[in-house]
Amino acid sequence: MFWTLELASYLEDAPWPASKDELIDFAIRSGAPIEVVENLQELEYEGEVYESIEDIWPDYPSQEDFMFNEDEY
C-alpha cells in the first residue's frame, strides 16, 4: 500500500466514519484512480470503522506539518 497526498485527497470528502467497503464504494463512485481503490482493498481489517484518513495512513500530514502563517495573508 502506497499513499501520496494526491491519492489521499480523493478521500477528503468521504463519508467519515466509514468501513472499508464504504470507502471502496465511495472511491469508485467518485472516480478516484485505481490506485486509491487498490490501497483500500489492501486494508487488513474488514469490519473496522475508520474515523479519518489518519486511521488509514498514519503519516498523513496535518495542518501543523506545513509552515504556513495565516496571519501574514
JONOR-V343931 format. One record per backbone hydrogen bond with DSSP energy under -0.5 kcal/mol. NH is the residue of the N-H (numbers start at 1). CO is the residue of the C=O. Records with the same first field share a line. If there is no record, write none. Layout:
NH=CO / CO
This chain:
8=4
9=5
10=6 / 7
11=8
12=9
14=11
16=14
17=50
18=50
20=48
23=19
24=20
25=21
26=22
27=23
28=24
29=25
30=26
31=28
32=27
36=33
37=33
38=34
39=35
40=36
41=37
42=38
43=40
46=44
50=18 / 48
55=52
56=52 / 53
57=53
60=57
65=62
66=63
68=66
70=68
72=69
73=70
